[in-house]
Amino acid sequence: QVQLVESGGGLVQAGGSLRLSCAASGRYTFTNNAMAWFRQLPGKERDFVASINWSGRRTAYADSVKGRFTISRDNAKNTVDLQMNSLTPEDTAVYYCARAKSSGATTDFYAMDYWGKGTLVTVSS
C-alpha cells in the first residue's frame, strides 16, 4: 500500500511563503512515478497545481502559480516539496499530494492513483 503524508500547511499573510512537503512510503519504487500537487476549496473541484516527472528534470505548473511556486523532489528521501512564494488569498485551499500512475509529469487528475489526506493553507489579506 502506498501512503502519502503532507506537511507544512498553515496560516500566512499575503506576500509570504510556505513550503509544503509530501513523504511517500510503501512497497514501491519512488522513482517509478511522477508526483503532483493539487488544491481544493470546499464545494469546488480539485485543481492541478504542479507536477514533476520521475527524475525531477521536468515539471509542469498551473498558469495561476507559474513563477511563484516551485515543485521539487528528493528521490533519496522519497519526498516531494512545493515551495510557494508571493502567496495571495486566492491560494487558500487544502493542498493534496498525489502519485501519478506513470513516470511522466502530468496535469491530469485522472492520471493519479494515490492521494494524501491534504494540508490546509490559509493566506490572510
Secondary structure, DSSP 8 states (H G I E B T S, - for coil): --EEEEE--EEEETT--EEEEEEEESSS-GGGS-EEEEEE-TTS--EEEEEE-TTSS-EEE-TTTTTTEEEEEETTTTEEEEEE-S--GGG-EEEEEEEESSSS----GGGEEEE---EEEEEE-
